[in-house]
Amino acid sequence: MRKLYRSRSNKKVAGVLGGLGNYFKIDPTIIRLLFLVIFFITAIFPLLIAYIIAAIVIPIEPASHAHKKYKRLYRSRKNKFIAGVLAGIAEFFKIDPTIVRLLFIVIMIITGFAPMIFVYIVAWIIVPEKPGKNIEIEINE
């Protein structure tokens, strides 16, 4: 039986969302993004209270606990309009980026623009860009 723990190594605040990612074997960044969207849609307080309770109730993982491997979420390098966050989500779920962008716009209209713009900016900060080959050209004069 799997047990839910707060993550020691993959945490931003108390390790709750990192622990949920480990438990469900998905990238905790996805959990964090969903948390942010729901956080603003529900006017902050319900999810904030739930997070605080979870941080108190869920035990921290033992030091000997093995780290799990999972597919990582990255910002897209090749199919981006602004920062590649939405295209990265589409690549992660293997769907058309247009669907993700349209869904984002619909949620942005429903929530009054500002919350989802803030979520996008935070996602830009917390989701790393997909690693790629960096080609450096040296110019000798």
Secondary structure, 3 states (H helix, E strand, C coil): CCCCCECCCCCCCCCHHHHHHHHHCCCHHHHHHHHHHHHHHCCCHHHHHHHHHHHHHCCECCCCCCCCCCCCCCECCCCCCCCCHHHHHHHHHCCCHHHHHHHHHHHHHHHCCHHHHHHHHHHHHHCCECCCCCCCCCCCC
